[in-house]
Amino acid sequence: MGTHYRGGERAAQALDTYIKLIRAAESVVTRVHRRTGCDVTVSQFGVLEALHHLGPMHQRQIASKLLKSGGNVTLVIDNLEKRGLVERRRELKDRRFVQVHLTPAGQAFIAELFPRHVESIVSEMSVLEGKEQASLGWLCKTLGRQQR
């Protein structure tokens, strides 16, 4: 489904490309998440994965890594905390700061889930050859780093 915009050619092409990018990304994310078979949201998975690979972080750092708002990350962490998967710990040196840590249950949960997630991503990306994946990665990185 392309754009129905009837403006200039340059604008129509940009809109059409944008629509295809967003639809492809949403489709892949949905299929990966469904195939992984986890009972957490995509944002919750992102928090667990970040803590699993990068260690404890402040909520602001997590929000930055996930490109989410601070309020959104607070809600996500609240829900993970209710499930016993993460905990907040006030720093001893500067009590104004709170770090988010995986609990032992959270560590076990993400350690079991992550290999299935990787397998699902590999399966999704297998429709592209290695060079195509590299090209797509380069294009996405270029587009994502653009600053105006």
Chimera marker file (.cmm) of the C-alpha trace (Angstrom):
<marker_set name="trace">
<marker id="1" x="0.000" y="0.000" z="0.000" r="1" g="1" b="0" radius="0.5"/>
<marker id="2" x="1.703" y="3.145" z="-1.181" r="1" g="1" b="0" radius="0.5"/>
<marker id="3" x="0.726" y="6.719" z="-0.622" r="1" g="1" b="0" radius="0.5"/>
<marker id="4" x="-2.371" y="8.222" z="-2.150" r="1" g="1" b="0" radius="0.5"/>
<marker id="5" x="-0.788" y="11.659" z="-1.928" r="1" g="1" b="0" radius="0.5"/>
<marker id="6" x="-1.026" y="13.509" z="-5.232" r="1" g="1" b="0" radius="0.5"/>
<marker id="7" x="1.612" y="16.168" z="-4.674" r="1" g="1" b="0" radius="0.5"/>
<marker id="8" x="5.015" y="16.427" z="-6.237" r="1" g="1" b="0" radius="0.5"/>
<marker id="9" x="6.940" y="13.356" z="-7.372" r="1" g="1" b="0" radius="0.5"/>
<marker id="10" x="9.689" y="13.806" z="-4.772" r="1" g="1" b="0" radius="0.5"/>
<marker id="11" x="7.175" y="14.032" z="-1.902" r="1" g="1" b="0" radius="0.5"/>
<marker id="12" x="5.146" y="11.084" z="-3.194" r="1" g="1" b="0" radius="0.5"/>
<marker id="13" x="8.272" y="8.918" z="-3.444" r="1" g="1" b="0" radius="0.5"/>
<marker id="14" x="9.412" y="9.898" z="0.054" r="1" g="1" b="0" radius="0.5"/>
<marker id="15" x="5.967" y="9.157" z="1.527" r="1" g="1" b="0" radius="0.5"/>
<marker id="16" x="5.731" y="5.832" z="-0.325" r="1" g="1" b="0" radius="0.5"/>
<marker id="17" x="9.186" y="4.799" z="0.892" r="1" g="1" b="0" radius="0.5"/>
<marker id="18" x="8.348" y="5.848" z="4.455" r="1" g="1" b="0" radius="0.5"/>
<marker id="19" x="5.118" y="3.835" z="4.429" r="1" g="1" b="0" radius="0.5"/>
<marker id="20" x="6.954" y="0.752" z="3.163" r="1" g="1" b="0" radius="0.5"/>
<marker id="21" x="9.687" y="1.163" z="5.800" r="1" g="1" b="0" radius="0.5"/>
<marker id="22" x="7.217" y="1.486" z="8.684" r="1" g="1" b="0" radius="0.5"/>
<marker id="23" x="4.972" y="-1.342" z="7.476" r="1" g="1" b="0" radius="0.5"/>
<marker id="24" x="7.941" y="-3.675" z="6.961" r="1" g="1" b="0" radius="0.5"/>
<marker id="25" x="9.393" y="-2.865" z="10.387" r="1" g="1" b="0" radius="0.5"/>
<marker id="26" x="6.049" y="-3.324" z="12.151" r="1" g="1" b="0" radius="0.5"/>
<marker id="27" x="5.407" y="-6.606" z="10.316" r="1" g="1" b="0" radius="0.5"/>
<marker id="28" x="8.813" y="-8.027" z="11.189" r="1" g="1" b="0" radius="0.5"/>
<marker id="29" x="8.587" y="-6.934" z="14.848" r="1" g="1" b="0" radius="0.5"/>
<marker id="30" x="5.115" y="-8.457" z="15.171" r="1" g="1" b="0" radius="0.5"/>
<marker id="31" x="6.150" y="-11.771" z="13.603" r="1" g="1" b="0" radius="0.5"/>
<marker id="32" x="9.365" y="-12.020" z="15.647" r="1" g="1" b="0" radius="0.5"/>
<marker id="33" x="7.524" y="-11.268" z="18.877" r="1" g="1" b="0" radius="0.5"/>
<marker id="34" x="4.734" y="-13.750" z="18.094" r="1" g="1" b="0" radius="0.5"/>
<marker id="35" x="7.169" y="-16.491" z="17.043" r="1" g="1" b="0" radius="0.5"/>
<marker id="36" x="9.315" y="-15.971" z="20.144" r="1" g="1" b="0" radius="0.5"/>
<marker id="37" x="6.247" y="-16.850" z="22.194" r="1" g="1" b="0" radius="0.5"/>
<marker id="38" x="6.837" y="-14.607" z="25.175" r="1" g="1" b="0" radius="0.5"/>
<marker id="39" x="4.247" y="-13.044" z="27.422" r="1" g="1" b="0" radius="0.5"/>
<marker id="40" x="5.857" y="-9.620" z="27.669" r="1" g="1" b="0" radius="0.5"/>
<marker id="41" x="5.347" y="-6.593" z="25.449" r="1" g="1" b="0" radius="0.5"/>
<marker id="42" x="7.924" y="-5.519" z="22.889" r="1" g="1" b="0" radius="0.5"/>
<marker id="43" x="8.958" y="-2.648" z="25.192" r="1" g="1" b="0" radius="0.5"/>
<marker id="44" x="9.230" y="-4.962" z="28.197" r="1" g="1" b="0" radius="0.5"/>
<marker id="45" x="11.383" y="-7.322" z="26.167" r="1" g="1" b="0" radius="0.5"/>
<marker id="46" x="13.589" y="-4.374" z="25.163" r="1" g="1" b="0" radius="0.5"/>
<marker id="47" x="14.158" y="-3.416" z="28.802" r="1" g="1" b="0" radius="0.5"/>
<marker id="48" x="14.950" y="-7.009" z="29.812" r="1" g="1" b="0" radius="0.5"/>
<marker id="49" x="17.301" y="-7.476" z="26.863" r="1" g="1" b="0" radius="0.5"/>
<marker id="50" x="19.129" y="-4.204" z="27.552" r="1" g="1" b="0" radius="0.5"/>
<marker id="51" x="19.632" y="-5.076" z="31.220" r="1" g="1" b="0" radius="0.5"/>
<marker id="52" x="20.690" y="-8.613" z="30.287" r="1" g="1" b="0" radius="0.5"/>
<marker id="53" x="23.395" y="-7.456" z="27.885" r="1" g="1" b="0" radius="0.5"/>
<marker id="54" x="24.438" y="-4.110" z="29.362" r="1" g="1" b="0" radius="0.5"/>
<marker id="55" x="23.844" y="-4.594" z="33.085" r="1" g="1" b="0" radius="0.5"/>
<marker id="56" x="22.016" y="-2.319" z="35.526" r="1" g="1" b="0" radius="0.5"/>
<marker id="57" x="21.101" y="1.130" z="34.229" r="1" g="1" b="0" radius="0.5"/>
<marker id="58" x="19.224" y="4.248" z="35.218" r="1" g="1" b="0" radius="0.5"/>
<marker id="59" x="15.768" y="4.621" z="33.701" r="1" g="1" b="0" radius="0.5"/>
<marker id="60" x="16.946" y="7.583" z="31.622" r="1" g="1" b="0" radius="0.5"/>
<marker id="61" x="19.675" y="5.392" z="30.083" r="1" g="1" b="0" radius="0.5"/>
<marker id="62" x="17.145" y="2.668" z="29.310" r="1" g="1" b="0" radius="0.5"/>
<marker id="63" x="14.805" y="5.200" z="27.685" r="1" g="1" b="0" radius="0.5"/>
<marker id="64" x="17.666" y="6.477" z="25.546" r="1" g="1" b="0" radius="0.5"/>
<marker id="65" x="18.679" y="2.958" z="24.445" r="1" g="1" b="0" radius="0.5"/>
<marker id="66" x="15.096" y="2.062" z="23.513" r="1" g="1" b="0" radius="0.5"/>
<marker id="67" x="14.256" y="5.454" z="21.976" r="1" g="1" b="0" radius="0.5"/>
<marker id="68" x="11.267" y="5.747" z="24.329" r="1" g="1" b="0" radius="0.5"/>
<marker id="69" x="10.018" y="8.517" z="26.572" r="1" g="1" b="0" radius="0.5"/>
<marker id="70" x="10.888" y="8.507" z="30.255" r="1" g="1" b="0" radius="0.5"/>
<marker id="71" x="7.210" y="8.170" z="31.167" r="1" g="1" b="0" radius="0.5"/>
<marker id="72" x="6.785" y="5.151" z="28.915" r="1" g="1" b="0" radius="0.5"/>
<marker id="73" x="9.847" y="3.440" z="30.394" r="1" g="1" b="0" radius="0.5"/>
<marker id="74" x="8.622" y="4.156" z="33.935" r="1" g="1" b="0" radius="0.5"/>
<marker id="75" x="5.357" y="2.343" z="33.178" r="1" g="1" b="0" radius="0.5"/>
<marker id="76" x="7.160" y="-0.560" z="31.503" r="1" g="1" b="0" radius="0.5"/>
<marker id="77" x="9.524" y="-0.939" z="34.474" r="1" g="1" b="0" radius="0.5"/>
<marker id="78" x="6.614" y="-0.676" z="36.922" r="1" g="1" b="0" radius="0.5"/>
<marker id="79" x="4.955" y="-3.622" z="35.177" r="1" g="1" b="0" radius="0.5"/>
<marker id="80" x="8.168" y="-5.671" z="35.056" r="1" g="1" b="0" radius="0.5"/>
<marker id="81" x="8.714" y="-4.932" z="38.743" r="1" g="1" b="0" radius="0.5"/>
<marker id="82" x="5.187" y="-6.173" z="39.578" r="1" g="1" b="0" radius="0.5"/>
<marker id="83" x="6.068" y="-9.446" z="37.837" r="1" g="1" b="0" radius="0.5"/>
<marker id="84" x="9.267" y="-9.747" z="39.854" r="1" g="1" b="0" radius="0.5"/>
<marker id="85" x="11.544" y="-9.535" z="36.803" r="1" g="1" b="0" radius="0.5"/>
<marker id="86" x="13.325" y="-6.271" z="37.692" r="1" g="1" b="0" radius="0.5"/>
<marker id="87" x="13.948" y="-4.205" z="40.789" r="1" g="1" b="0" radius="0.5"/>
<marker id="88" x="14.895" y="-0.622" z="41.404" r="1" g="1" b="0" radius="0.5"/>
<marker id="89" x="17.827" y="0.067" z="43.724" r="1" g="1" b="0" radius="0.5"/>
<marker id="90" x="18.751" y="3.479" z="45.035" r="1" g="1" b="0" radius="0.5"/>
<marker id="91" x="22.456" y="4.248" z="44.597" r="1" g="1" b="0" radius="0.5"/>
<marker id="92" x="24.395" y="4.446" z="47.839" r="1" g="1" b="0" radius="0.5"/>
<marker id="93" x="26.751" y="7.261" z="46.802" r="1" g="1" b="0" radius="0.5"/>
<marker id="94" x="24.026" y="9.517" z="45.424" r="1" g="1" b="0" radius="0.5"/>
<marker id="95" x="20.575" y="8.561" z="46.632" r="1" g="1" b="0" radius="0.5"/>
<marker id="96" x="18.914" y="10.755" z="44.001" r="1" g="1" b="0" radius="0.5"/>
<marker id="97" x="19.670" y="8.082" z="41.408" r="1" g="1" b="0" radius="0.5"/>
<marker id="98" x="17.924" y="4.749" z="41.040" r="1" g="1" b="0" radius="0.5"/>
<marker id="99" x="19.279" y="1.878" z="38.987" r="1" g="1" b="0" radius="0.5"/>
<marker id="100" x="17.168" y="-0.866" z="37.474" r="1" g="1" b="0" radius="0.5"/>
<marker id="101" x="18.478" y="-4.416" z="37.934" r="1" g="1" b="0" radius="0.5"/>
<marker id="102" x="17.302" y="-7.793" z="36.728" r="1" g="1" b="0" radius="0.5"/>
<marker id="103" x="16.132" y="-10.040" z="39.531" r="1" g="1" b="0" radius="0.5"/>
<marker id="104" x="17.252" y="-13.681" z="39.496" r="1" g="1" b="0" radius="0.5"/>
<marker id="105" x="13.823" y="-14.527" z="38.038" r="1" g="1" b="0" radius="0.5"/>
<marker id="106" x="14.257" y="-11.820" z="35.398" r="1" g="1" b="0" radius="0.5"/>
<marker id="107" x="17.737" y="-13.068" z="34.520" r="1" g="1" b="0" radius="0.5"/>
<marker id="108" x="16.436" y="-16.629" z="34.128" r="1" g="1" b="0" radius="0.5"/>
<marker id="109" x="13.465" y="-15.410" z="32.075" r="1" g="1" b="0" radius="0.5"/>
<marker id="110" x="15.497" y="-13.404" z="29.555" r="1" g="1" b="0" radius="0.5"/>
<marker id="111" x="18.295" y="-16.012" z="29.379" r="1" g="1" b="0" radius="0.5"/>
<marker id="112" x="15.717" y="-18.624" z="28.349" r="1" g="1" b="0" radius="0.5"/>
<marker id="113" x="13.828" y="-16.291" z="26.007" r="1" g="1" b="0" radius="0.5"/>
<marker id="114" x="16.673" y="-14.572" z="24.170" r="1" g="1" b="0" radius="0.5"/>
<marker id="115" x="17.918" y="-17.583" z="22.133" r="1" g="1" b="0" radius="0.5"/>
<marker id="116" x="14.372" y="-18.076" z="20.760" r="1" g="1" b="0" radius="0.5"/>
<marker id="117" x="14.258" y="-14.384" z="19.909" r="1" g="1" b="0" radius="0.5"/>
<marker id="118" x="17.546" y="-14.627" z="17.988" r="1" g="1" b="0" radius="0.5"/>
<marker id="119" x="16.333" y="-17.731" z="16.151" r="1" g="1" b="0" radius="0.5"/>
<marker id="120" x="13.170" y="-15.891" z="15.138" r="1" g="1" b="0" radius="0.5"/>
<marker id="121" x="15.139" y="-12.896" z="13.849" r="1" g="1" b="0" radius="0.5"/>
<marker id="122" x="17.477" y="-15.155" z="11.866" r="1" g="1" b="0" radius="0.5"/>
<marker id="123" x="14.431" y="-16.802" z="10.303" r="1" g="1" b="0" radius="0.5"/>
<marker id="124" x="12.845" y="-13.456" z="9.401" r="1" g="1" b="0" radius="0.5"/>
<marker id="125" x="16.047" y="-12.109" z="7.886" r="1" g="1" b="0" radius="0.5"/>
<marker id="126" x="16.710" y="-15.285" z="5.899" r="1" g="1" b="0" radius="0.5"/>
<marker id="127" x="14.594" y="-13.919" z="3.028" r="1" g="1" b="0" radius="0.5"/>
<marker id="128" x="17.533" y="-11.580" z="2.372" r="1" g="1" b="0" radius="0.5"/>
<marker id="129" x="20.980" y="-12.776" z="1.391" r="1" g="1" b="0" radius="0.5"/>
<marker id="130" x="23.973" y="-11.672" z="3.464" r="1" g="1" b="0" radius="0.5"/>
<marker id="131" x="24.859" y="-8.795" z="1.116" r="1" g="1" b="0" radius="0.5"/>
<marker id="132" x="21.240" y="-7.639" z="1.102" r="1" g="1" b="0" radius="0.5"/>
<marker id="133" x="21.146" y="-7.690" z="4.901" r="1" g="1" b="0" radius="0.5"/>
<marker id="134" x="24.352" y="-5.645" z="4.989" r="1" g="1" b="0" radius="0.5"/>
<marker id="135" x="22.929" y="-3.148" z="2.481" r="1" g="1" b="0" radius="0.5"/>
<marker id="136" x="19.675" y="-2.840" z="4.419" r="1" g="1" b="0" radius="0.5"/>
<marker id="137" x="21.623" y="-2.367" z="7.636" r="1" g="1" b="0" radius="0.5"/>
<marker id="138" x="23.718" y="0.376" z="6.057" r="1" g="1" b="0" radius="0.5"/>
<marker id="139" x="20.640" y="2.133" z="4.667" r="1" g="1" b="0" radius="0.5"/>
<marker id="140" x="18.824" y="1.980" z="8.008" r="1" g="1" b="0" radius="0.5"/>
<marker id="141" x="21.883" y="3.244" z="9.864" r="1" g="1" b="0" radius="0.5"/>
<marker id="142" x="22.275" y="6.111" z="7.407" r="1" g="1" b="0" radius="0.5"/>
<marker id="143" x="18.611" y="7.064" z="7.704" r="1" g="1" b="0" radius="0.5"/>
<marker id="144" x="18.575" y="6.685" z="11.481" r="1" g="1" b="0" radius="0.5"/>
<marker id="145" x="21.634" y="8.870" z="12.056" r="1" g="1" b="0" radius="0.5"/>
<marker id="146" x="20.410" y="11.711" z="9.900" r="1" g="1" b="0" radius="0.5"/>
<marker id="147" x="20.221" y="14.915" z="11.897" r="1" g="1" b="0" radius="0.5"/>
<marker id="148" x="18.441" y="18.031" z="10.762" r="1" g="1" b="0" radius="0.5"/>
<link id1="1" id2="2" r="1" g="1" b="0" radius="0.2"/>
<link id1="2" id2="3" r="1" g="1" b="0" radius="0.2"/>
<link id1="3" id2="4" r="1" g="1" b="0" radius="0.2"/>
<link id1="4" id2="5" r="1" g="1" b="0" radius="0.2"/>
<link id1="5" id2="6" r="1" g="1" b="0" radius="0.2"/>
<link id1="6" id2="7" r="1" g="1" b="0" radius="0.2"/>
<link id1="7" id2="8" r="1" g="1" b="0" radius="0.2"/>
<link id1="8" id2="9" r="1" g="1" b="0" radius="0.2"/>
<link id1="9" id2="10" r="1" g="1" b="0" radius="0.2"/>
<link id1="10" id2="11" r="1" g="1" b="0" radius="0.2"/>
<link id1="11" id2="12" r="1" g="1" b="0" radius="0.2"/>
<link id1="12" id2="13" r="1" g="1" b="0" radius="0.2"/>
<link id1="13" id2="14" r="1" g="1" b="0" radius="0.2"/>
<link id1="14" id2="15" r="1" g="1" b="0" radius="0.2"/>
<link id1="15" id2="16" r="1" g="1" b="0" radius="0.2"/>
<link id1="16" id2="17" r="1" g="1" b="0" radius="0.2"/>
<link id1="17" id2="18" r="1" g="1" b="0" radius="0.2"/>
<link id1="18" id2="19" r="1" g="1" b="0" radius="0.2"/>
<link id1="19" id2="20" r="1" g="1" b="0" radius="0.2"/>
<link id1="20" id2="21" r="1" g="1" b="0" radius="0.2"/>
<link id1="21" id2="22" r="1" g="1" b="0" radius="0.2"/>
<link id1="22" id2="23" r="1" g="1" b="0" radius="0.2"/>
<link id1="23" id2="24" r="1" g="1" b="0" radius="0.2"/>
<link id1="24" id2="25" r="1" g="1" b="0" radius="0.2"/>
<link id1="25" id2="26" r="1" g="1" b="0" radius="0.2"/>
<link id1="26" id2="27" r="1" g="1" b="0" radius="0.2"/>
<link id1="27" id2="28" r="1" g="1" b="0" radius="0.2"/>
<link id1="28" id2="29" r="1" g="1" b="0" radius="0.2"/>
<link id1="29" id2="30" r="1" g="1" b="0" radius="0.2"/>
<link id1="30" id2="31" r="1" g="1" b="0" radius="0.2"/>
<link id1="31" id2="32" r="1" g="1" b="0" radius="0.2"/>
<link id1="32" id2="33" r="1" g="1" b="0" radius="0.2"/>
<link id1="33" id2="34" r="1" g="1" b="0" radius="0.2"/>
<link id1="34" id2="35" r="1" g="1" b="0" radius="0.2"/>
<link id1="35" id2="36" r="1" g="1" b="0" radius="0.2"/>
<link id1="36" id2="37" r="1" g="1" b="0" radius="0.2"/>
<link id1="37" id2="38" r="1" g="1" b="0" radius="0.2"/>
<link id1="38" id2="39" r="1" g="1" b="0" radius="0.2"/>
<link id1="39" id2="40" r="1" g="1" b="0" radius="0.2"/>
<link id1="40" id2="41" r="1" g="1" b="0" radius="0.2"/>
<link id1="41" id2="42" r="1" g="1" b="0" radius="0.2"/>
<link id1="42" id2="43" r="1" g="1" b="0" radius="0.2"/>
<link id1="43" id2="44" r="1" g="1" b="0" radius="0.2"/>
<link id1="44" id2="45" r="1" g="1" b="0" radius="0.2"/>
<link id1="45" id2="46" r="1" g="1" b="0" radius="0.2"/>
<link id1="46" id2="47" r="1" g="1" b="0" radius="0.2"/>
<link id1="47" id2="48" r="1" g="1" b="0" radius="0.2"/>
<link id1="48" id2="49" r="1" g="1" b="0" radius="0.2"/>
<link id1="49" id2="50" r="1" g="1" b="0" radius="0.2"/>
<link id1="50" id2="51" r="1" g="1" b="0" radius="0.2"/>
<link id1="51" id2="52" r="1" g="1" b="0" radius="0.2"/>
<link id1="52" id2="53" r="1" g="1" b="0" radius="0.2"/>
<link id1="53" id2="54" r="1" g="1" b="0" radius="0.2"/>
<link id1="54" id2="55" r="1" g="1" b="0" radius="0.2"/>
<link id1="55" id2="56" r="1" g="1" b="0" radius="0.2"/>
<link id1="56" id2="57" r="1" g="1" b="0" radius="0.2"/>
<link id1="57" id2="58" r="1" g="1" b="0" radius="0.2"/>
<link id1="58" id2="59" r="1" g="1" b="0" radius="0.2"/>
<link id1="59" id2="60" r="1" g="1" b="0" radius="0.2"/>
<link id1="60" id2="61" r="1" g="1" b="0" radius="0.2"/>
<link id1="61" id2="62" r="1" g="1" b="0" radius="0.2"/>
<link id1="62" id2="63" r="1" g="1" b="0" radius="0.2"/>
<link id1="63" id2="64" r="1" g="1" b="0" radius="0.2"/>
<link id1="64" id2="65" r="1" g="1" b="0" radius="0.2"/>
<link id1="65" id2="66" r="1" g="1" b="0" radius="0.2"/>
<link id1="66" id2="67" r="1" g="1" b="0" radius="0.2"/>
<link id1="67" id2="68" r="1" g="1" b="0" radius="0.2"/>
<link id1="68" id2="69" r="1" g="1" b="0" radius="0.2"/>
<link id1="69" id2="70" r="1" g="1" b="0" radius="0.2"/>
<link id1="70" id2="71" r="1" g="1" b="0" radius="0.2"/>
<link id1="71" id2="72" r="1" g="1" b="0" radius="0.2"/>
<link id1="72" id2="73" r="1" g="1" b="0" radius="0.2"/>
<link id1="73" id2="74" r="1" g="1" b="0" radius="0.2"/>
<link id1="74" id2="75" r="1" g="1" b="0" radius="0.2"/>
<link id1="75" id2="76" r="1" g="1" b="0" radius="0.2"/>
<link id1="76" id2="77" r="1" g="1" b="0" radius="0.2"/>
<link id1="77" id2="78" r="1" g="1" b="0" radius="0.2"/>
<link id1="78" id2="79" r="1" g="1" b="0" radius="0.2"/>
<link id1="79" id2="80" r="1" g="1" b="0" radius="0.2"/>
<link id1="80" id2="81" r="1" g="1" b="0" radius="0.2"/>
<link id1="81" id2="82" r="1" g="1" b="0" radius="0.2"/>
<link id1="82" id2="83" r="1" g="1" b="0" radius="0.2"/>
<link id1="83" id2="84" r="1" g="1" b="0" radius="0.2"/>
<link id1="84" id2="85" r="1" g="1" b="0" radius="0.2"/>
<link id1="85" id2="86" r="1" g="1" b="0" radius="0.2"/>
<link id1="86" id2="87" r="1" g="1" b="0" radius="0.2"/>
<link id1="87" id2="88" r="1" g="1" b="0" radius="0.2"/>
<link id1="88" id2="89" r="1" g="1" b="0" radius="0.2"/>
<link id1="89" id2="90" r="1" g="1" b="0" radius="0.2"/>
<link id1="90" id2="91" r="1" g="1" b="0" radius="0.2"/>
<link id1="91" id2="92" r="1" g="1" b="0" radius="0.2"/>
<link id1="92" id2="93" r="1" g="1" b="0" radius="0.2"/>
<link id1="93" id2="94" r="1" g="1" b="0" radius="0.2"/>
<link id1="94" id2="95" r="1" g="1" b="0" radius="0.2"/>
<link id1="95" id2="96" r="1" g="1" b="0" radius="0.2"/>
<link id1="96" id2="97" r="1" g="1" b="0" radius="0.2"/>
<link id1="97" id2="98" r="1" g="1" b="0" radius="0.2"/>
<link id1="98" id2="99" r="1" g="1" b="0" radius="0.2"/>
<link id1="99" id2="100" r="1" g="1" b="0" radius="0.2"/>
<link id1="100" id2="101" r="1" g="1" b="0" radius="0.2"/>
<link id1="101" id2="102" r="1" g="1" b="0" radius="0.2"/>
<link id1="102" id2="103" r="1" g="1" b="0" radius="0.2"/>
<link id1="103" id2="104" r="1" g="1" b="0" radius="0.2"/>
<link id1="104" id2="105" r="1" g="1" b="0" radius="0.2"/>
<link id1="105" id2="106" r="1" g="1" b="0" radius="0.2"/>
<link id1="106" id2="107" r="1" g="1" b="0" radius="0.2"/>
<link id1="107" id2="108" r="1" g="1" b="0" radius="0.2"/>
<link id1="108" id2="109" r="1" g="1" b="0" radius="0.2"/>
<link id1="109" id2="110" r="1" g="1" b="0" radius="0.2"/>
<link id1="110" id2="111" r="1" g="1" b="0" radius="0.2"/>
<link id1="111" id2="112" r="1" g="1" b="0" radius="0.2"/>
<link id1="112" id2="113" r="1" g="1" b="0" radius="0.2"/>
<link id1="113" id2="114" r="1" g="1" b="0" radius="0.2"/>
<link id1="114" id2="115" r="1" g="1" b="0" radius="0.2"/>
<link id1="115" id2="116" r="1" g="1" b="0" radius="0.2"/>
<link id1="116" id2="117" r="1" g="1" b="0" radius="0.2"/>
<link id1="117" id2="118" r="1" g="1" b="0" radius="0.2"/>
<link id1="118" id2="119" r="1" g="1" b="0" radius="0.2"/>
<link id1="119" id2="120" r="1" g="1" b="0" radius="0.2"/>
<link id1="120" id2="121" r="1" g="1" b="0" radius="0.2"/>
<link id1="121" id2="122" r="1" g="1" b="0" radius="0.2"/>
<link id1="122" id2="123" r="1" g="1" b="0" radius="0.2"/>
<link id1="123" id2="124" r="1" g="1" b="0" radius="0.2"/>
<link id1="124" id2="125" r="1" g="1" b="0" radius="0.2"/>
<link id1="125" id2="126" r="1" g="1" b="0" radius="0.2"/>
<link id1="126" id2="127" r="1" g="1" b="0" radius="0.2"/>
<link id1="127" id2="128" r="1" g="1" b="0" radius="0.2"/>
<link id1="128" id2="129" r="1" g="1" b="0" radius="0.2"/>
<link id1="129" id2="130" r="1" g="1" b="0" radius="0.2"/>
<link id1="130" id2="131" r="1" g="1" b="0" radius="0.2"/>
<link id1="131" id2="132" r="1" g="1" b="0" radius="0.2"/>
<link id1="132" id2="133" r="1" g="1" b="0" radius="0.2"/>
<link id1="133" id2="134" r="1" g="1" b="0" radius="0.2"/>
<link id1="134" id2="135" r="1" g="1" b="0" radius="0.2"/>
<link id1="135" id2="136" r="1" g="1" b="0" radius="0.2"/>
<link id1="136" id2="137" r="1" g="1" b="0" radius="0.2"/>
<link id1="137" id2="138" r="1" g="1" b="0" radius="0.2"/>
<link id1="138" id2="139" r="1" g="1" b="0" radius="0.2"/>
<link id1="139" id2="140" r="1" g="1" b="0" radius="0.2"/>
<link id1="140" id2="141" r="1" g="1" b="0" radius="0.2"/>
<link id1="141" id2="142" r="1" g="1" b="0" radius="0.2"/>
<link id1="142" id2="143" r="1" g="1" b="0" radius="0.2"/>
<link id1="143" id2="144" r="1" g="1" b="0" radius="0.2"/>
<link id1="144" id2="145" r="1" g="1" b="0" radius="0.2"/>
<link id1="145" id2="146" r="1" g="1" b="0" radius="0.2"/>
<link id1="146" id2="147" r="1" g="1" b="0" radius="0.2"/>
<link id1="147" id2="148" r="1" g="1" b="0" radius="0.2"/>
</marker_set>
